[in-house]
């Protein structure tokens, strides 16, 4: 019986012994190898040995590799074994035939040992996760049958897989990518799910393009950091929805982790193939999705829509739906059938662009009581109404006006749109309250917003306080300036949140950074955007914030160090240190999480 710690077994099938020997040399250090020289023997070994992966030559006497693959995939004992064709052929038509028969990859001769090891390792890693999911799925279905499944626990597992979405990400040109998620399920099971992931730059893994799983041409090198967003909507509302959500995002994250340089259409094609071959979904199950990635250097957004509603791009007073019918990037829903080549669309983003992704629960909200749906034109008009207070609901599009556009933050646009649509639908949809989210509509509602933020409108000040009293006087005057606007914009608890963080950050900069030297400046910057951003810098030697002792630990209770930083981390919603610890950046949400400390510490398993 195989265990997860066992060495994977690879079956090599080639009628040329020299080729088998070359592959054995490349793979023996890491894997157990079995080999044979004809198709009939390969089928017998596969049925008895059940290898983890098969490397299969196409051109063989008696039974071709294609026929061997067809028979393996038709047999329940061998249908789940990944098959990689190794062949001298590289014509697209031949590759397509192999994929239609169920192969997962192609490697053409003469092959590089490094490429062979990379492809084999990737598909074994995917199979390992698929096998674990299959075992978990069987157990979960048993629990569902016994009505012992914990939906709450399942949601926590999904949160652990996807982690906390990065709210502020530094990108090129001093810009920041902001992300915000609003999710309001109407069923405890909840079929909506989404994630936002940052992928670092560098060479990473091998680019899988032409001749690989998805047959997608490689448009060029992939070395920039990027942000990947994905919003999905599972069919149905039964308990299996949350389980399918877990399985889908786990596989998706594995693909991103193991092959970070895949283009989104290639990654999604692979996700669809893995889902279809995993037997984790029933025949009637499917999901829609909109997956996109933003290149941090070029600001190019590449997207794949799989039967999902279009997203909104807001640029100044212009509001566009993307993709429009017939445009690139529109595809079938996922988990319908394997072997689909998903296509991608592409747009060039700019500073201040705002994007809103959503599930159909938003546009179908009026159906239950008003017997109508919100069209794409209606949705653009609603966005214009909540931003500019113009255009009736029947207007097809918000027309540009001559005045300078008011840059309403994307998080505020989302909040207003949701409230407006709930109002005209005669439903109650509240993202968060003392009792948790509330949704009286007939479907889950999820919105995911992005904004390319600039700091061009940031305000700045520089102080040279002579003593702590002068510092505190300046801090008090600045706080009074902030307090009125803080409350006017709808932020809560300024004394408890903002004032404590301001005072601790300023004292830390003046005392520990500048060592109370009045010749050195304490610099301050602030900016109102999706969140309130407050920065403090000093001219000291810097420090490692992570090395500061935790004052809540028993051994540090009587020590004075670390308390200021602890309060800053506790009361601010996000804290970043830059310039070697000489600059602290704090962010404050308008509506902080009920359990912000716990939320901030939710880390993805990836």
N, C-alpha and C positions, 0 to 999 in steps of 0.2 A: 504493500500500500504506500502510495506517495505521500510525503508530507511537504509542507512549505519550505523546510530546510533541505530537502533532497535536491541533488543536482538535476537540472532539467535534462531530459533525454531528447535528442534530435535524430530523426531518421533521414538519411541521405539516400536518394534514389537517382542513380545515373548509370547508364550502360557503359560508361568509360571509366575503368578503375582509376586512371590517373586523376580524373576530376574529383572522384571521391576522396582520394588521398590529399589533394590540395585543400579541400574543405575540412577534412579531419585535422590537418595541421593548423588551420585557422581557428578551429572551434574546440579542439580537445582540451586546452587548458581550463576551460570554464564549463564544459558540458560533457555528458555521457553520449557517445555516438553509436548509432546502429546504422548499417548500410546494406544495400542490396542493389542489383543491377537490372532488375526488370519489374514491370508493373504488377504482375500477379503476386510475386513475393512481397512487394511493398504493401499490397492490400492485406495480405495475411499477417504481416508483422504489425501493421497499424492496428488491426483488430485485436491482436493478442497482447501487444506491448503498450498500446495507447500512448504514443510519444507526445511530448509537449509541443513539437513543431516538426513539420516535414519540409525538407528542401527537395524539390521535385524537378527533374529534367523533363523537357517537353518531348523532344525527338528521341523516342526509344522504339525498338522493334516490338512487334506483337501488339502491345497495348501502349498507346501514347500517354504522355503525362496528362493531357486533357481528359482522357477517358478515366485514368486513375483518379484524378481529382473529382470527376463527376460521380464515380462510384463511392468514393469516400464521403462526399457530402450527402449522398442518398442513404447512407447507413447511419442509424442513430448512434452506433458505437463509436463512429469516427467523424461524425459531422462537425464536431466542435474543434477539431485539431486544425490550427492555422497551417495553411499551405503557401509556401513561397516558391514560385517557379524560378528555376535557374536555366537560362537558355541563351543561345546565340542570337535569337530573334529579338528585334526591338521595334517591330512595326506596331503602330497604334492599334490596328485592327486585331492583331494577335493578342495584344495585352488586354484589350476589351473583352475578348472571348474568355480569357482566363479569369478575369474578375467576375464575369457573369456566371462562371462555374463555381465561384466561391473562394478563389484564391485571395490572399490578403496583400500580396506584393510580388514584384518582379525584380530579379537581379540578372543583368545581362553579362555574358562572357565577352572578353576576359574580365574577371571580376577582381576587385581589390579586397584583400582580407579584411581591411578596416571597414569597408562598406558592408561586407557580409556580417561581421560581428555587430556593427551598429544596427543593421536591419533586424537581425535575429534577436538582439537584446531588446529592441523596441517592442517587437511583437510578443516576445515572451513576457515582458512586463505587462502589456495589455492583457494577455491571456491570464496572467496571475491575478490581476484585479477582477477580470471577468469571472474567473472561477470562484473567487471569494464572494463576489456579488451573487452568483448563482446559489451558492450554499446559504448565504444570508437570506436571499429571497425565499428559498424553500422554507427556512425556519420562520420568517416573517409571515408567510402565507398560512402556516400552521397556527401561528398566534392569532392572526386575523380570524381564522375559522373558529378559534376558541374564544374570540372576543376579548383577548387579553392584551391587544396591541395598545401601547401608550402613544397617542398622537403627540403629546407634549415632548416625550423623549425623542420621537422621530424628528420633530422640528429642531430640537437641540442638536441632533446629529447632523442635520442639513446645515445648520449654522456653523457647526464645527468644520464641515467640509469646505464651505465657502468663505468662512472667516468674516471679519468686519470689513465692509467696503472702505477703501482709503478715501477719506473725505477731501483732502487737499494733497495734490501731487505736483511737485515742481517739474515743469517741462522746459522747453527751449525758450530763449529770449526773455527770461525773467517772468514768464507766464506761469500760471497755476491752473491745473485741471481740477475742478470741483465736481464732486459726485454726491447725489442725494437720492435716497430710496424711500418711497412711501408704499407700504403694503398693507391692505385692509381685507383680510379674508372674510368671506361670508359663511364658510364652512370650516369646522375645526381641521378637516383634512387638508384643505387648501391646495389647489393645483398650480398656483402661480409660484415661480421661484426665479431668482436672479442673483447675479454676482458681478463684482467689479474686481479685477485683478491687475496688478502691475507686474510686468515682466521686464527684467533688467536687460540691458544691451549686451554686446559681446558676441562672439562667434557661436556659442551655445552648441546645440546639437546639429546634426546633419540636416540640411534643407531637404525636405521630402517634396519633390515636385513631379516632373514628368517621369513616368516609369515607376511610380510608387503607388500607394494605396488609392489615392484619389485622382490620379492621372492629370493633376493640375499643373500647367506650366509654371516654371519658376520665374517671376518677373524680375528678380535681381537679388543682390545681397541683403541680408537681414541682420543688421548689427545695431540698430537703434533700440532704445528702450521703448516700451509701448504699454498702453492700458487696454485691457480687454474687458468688454462689458457684454453680458448675455442676459436676456430676459426671456423666460419660457412659460408656456401655459399648457398644462397637461389636460388631456380630454377627461371628462367625467368629474365627479365630486365624491367618489367613494374613498374608503380608507386607503386603497392602493395608490391614490394620487400622490400622497406624500412619500410613499415608498418609491414610486417611479421617479419622483423628483430627486430623491437621494441618489438613486442609481444613475440617473442621467448626469447630474452635476459631478458625481464622483468620477465617472468615466471621462467627462469633459475636462475636468481638472487634471486627471492623469495624462491625457493627451497634451494639454498645455505644458505640463511639467516635463514630460519625457521628450517632447518635440516642440520647444518654444519658438522655433523659427518657421513653423508652418504658417502659411497664410490662412486667414479665417475660413475661406471656402474649402481649403484642403482639410483643416481641422474639423469642420462641421461634417464634411463628407465621411471622414473617418469615424466621427461620433455616430452618425446615422448607421454606418455599416456595423459598428460594434454593438449598438443597441439591437439592430435587426437580427444579428447572429447570436445574441446572448440568450434568447428565449426568455428575457425578463419581462417583456411586454406581451400581453395577449393580442390576438389578431385584430381586435377592434380598438386597441389603444394607439394613441399617437400624441404628439405635442407640436405646437407651433413655437417658433423661436425667432428672435432677432439678435444676432451676434455681431459685434463690431469691434474693431481695434483702432486705436489712435496712435500714430507714430509720434513720439515726443519731439523728434527733430523737425520733421516736415509738416506736421499737423495734418497729414492725410488720414482721412477716416475711410476704412474699407469695411463694408458691411455685407451680411448675408441674411436675407429674410426667408424664413421657411414657413410659409403660410401665415405669417404674422402681420398685424396691422402696421402701416407705415409709421415712421417717427416724424416728429416736427423739428425743423431747423429754424431757429429764430435769429435773424441777423438785422439789427436795427428795427425798422418797422416792417421788414419783409418776413413773412411766415410761409415756409414751404413744407410740403409733405414729401417724404423720401422713403422708399422709391415710389414714383408714380406708376400707374398701371402700364405694363409693357416694358419697363426699364430693366436694366441689368440688376441682378441681385435678388430677383423674385423667384422663389422656388416652392416646391411641394412641402407640406409639413414633414416632420421627421418621424421615423419609426414606421413608415408606410411600406417601404420596400428597400432592400439593400442595393448598392451599386449606383446610386444617384450621384451624378457630378453636380454638386451645388455650385452656383455661380455667385459672383460678388459684384457689387457696385462700389463706386469710389467717389468721394467728394473732398475738396480742399477746404479745411476749416480755417477760420480767422480768429484773431483776438476778439473777445466779447461774444462769440457765438454761443448760443444756448440750444441744447437738444433735449427733447422729451420723448422717451420711449414709454410704452404703456401696453397693457393687455386689453382684450376686447371687453372685459368687465366695465371699463370706463365708457366706451361708446355704446354699449348695450344696456347701460343702466336704466334708461327710460322705458325699456321694452315692457317690463312687468306691469307698470301702472299707466304709462302714456301710449303704449302700443306703437312706439316709433324708435328708430335708432338714430344715433348721432353720426352724420356722414363726415367724411374727411373735410369737406368744405365747412360744415358746421363747426368742427373742432378748431379749425384755423380761425374762424370768426370768434369763437369763445375765447381763444387765446388772445386775440386782439382786443376783445372787450375787457378782459381782466387786466390787460397791460395798459391800454390807452383810453378805456372808457368810451370806445367808439364802435361803430358798425353794428347794425341789428343782427339778430341771430340768423336771419334768412340770407344775409349777404354772403356771396360765395368766397370772398377773400378780403383780407384787410389791405386797403390801398395805402401806399406810402403817403406821408404828409410832409409839408415843407419844414416843420419845426424839428429841432434837434431831438432825436429819440430819447425817451426816458429808459435807462437801462435797468429794467426791473429784474432782480435776481431770479434765476431759474427756480429756486426753491419756493419763492413767493408766487411765481406764476403757477406752479404745480398746486400749491395750497389753494389759490383762488379758483383755479379751474375745477378742482375736485369739489369744492364747496358749491360752485355755480352749477355744475352738472347734477350734483345731488339735489340741489334746490329745484331745478326744473324737472327732475325725475320724481320729486316727492318722496325721496329716500333719505335715510340718515346714514351717512358714511363719514366716520370720524377716525382719523389715523391713530390717535392716542388720547387716552383719558385715564381717569383714576381707576376705571374698571377694565382698561385695555381697549384695543380697537373695537369699533362698533360698525356693523355693516348690515343694513336691512335689505339691500338689493339682492338680486338673484344670482350674483356671480362675484368671485374674488376680483379685487381691483388692485393693480400694481402699477406704479409710475416710477421711472428711473430718469433722473435729470442730470445733465452734464453742462458745465459752463467753462469756457476758456477765460479765466479771470486775469485781469491786469492790475498793476498797482499804480497806474498813472494818476489816480485821484487820491492817493494816500497823502495824509497830512503828516508833517514832521516837526520835531522840536529838538533842541539840544540844550541841556542844562549843565552848569558848573557850580553846583551847590557848595557853599562854604562849610556847612555842617548839616547834621541830620535834621535839625529843625527847618532849615531852608528847603531841604529835599521834601520833607513832609508837607510844607506849605504849598510847594509847587504841585505835589501829588494831589492835595485836596482841591486846589483850583481846577486842575485838569479833570478830576473825577466829577466835579460839579458841572463842568462843560459836557461831559459824556452822559451824565445821569438823565438829563431831560430828553436827549435824543434816544438814549437806550430805551426808555419807557415809551416814547412816542412810536418807536419802531416795533414795539411789542415784546421786547426782551424782559424777562422776569428776574426778580431778586438781585438788583444791581449791588446793593450793599454787601450781600453775602457772597456773590460770585465775583463781580468785577473789581470792587474796591480791595478785597483781600489779595487778589492776584496782582493788581497794580502795585500795591504797597510792597508786597514781598519781592516782586521782580525788580522794582526800583531800588529797594534797600540792598538786595543781593548785588546789583550792578555797582552801586556806589561803595558799599563796604567791602565786599569780597573781590569785585572786579577791579575798581579803580583805587582801592585801599584808601578811600576818603580823600583822595588827592583832588583839590578843586581845579587843577590845571587840566585834568582829564574830563572829557565830556561824557555825560549820560545821554544817549540819544534815544528818542522815542518816535515811533511811527504808528499810525492807526488808520484803519480803512473799514468802511461800512460796505459789506457785500452780501453774499449769501449768509456768511457768519461775520461777526465782528472780530476783526484782527487787531491785536495789540502787541507791539514789539518793543523790546528794550535792549539796547546795546551798551557795551562798555569798552574801555581801552585797556583792559587788564591782560593777564597772561592766559586766560581761558582755563577751562577745566572739563573733566569728563563727568557729565551729569549722571551717567549710569553707575559711576563709582561712589556716589554720595550715599552714605549709610541710610537705611530705612529707619526713621525714628520710631516706628510702631513696633519694631522688634524688641523683645524683652531686654536684650543686652544693650540697646541704645536708648532706653527710656529716659535715662538721666543725662544723656549727652545733648548739647545744644545744637549740634550740626544736623543739617538735613531737614529741619522743620519747615523752612520757607519753601524749599522745592517740593516738599510733600504737599503743602497747602496749594501751591500752584497747580500741581498735577491733579489734585483732588477737585478743585473748583473750576478749572478751565476744562473745556470739552476736548481740546487737543493741544499738545505742547510739543514744540520742536526746538532743538538747539542748533545753531549754525555758527560758522566762523570759529570753530574750536571751542565752543561754549561761551563766546563773547556776546552772542546775540540770542535772545530767547523770543520765540514767536508763539503767542497763545491765540487760540480761536474759541469763540463763544457762540453756541447755537442759540437761535431764538427760542426753540423749544427743546431743552436738554432732555436726554433720555431719562426715564424714570430710574434706571439702574445704569447710569453712564459709566461708572467705574467698571462694572462687570462687562458692559458692552465694549468699552475701550480695550479690554484685555482679551477679547475673544479673538483668538488667532486661528488661522486656517491650518488644517493638517498638511497643507501643501505649502 
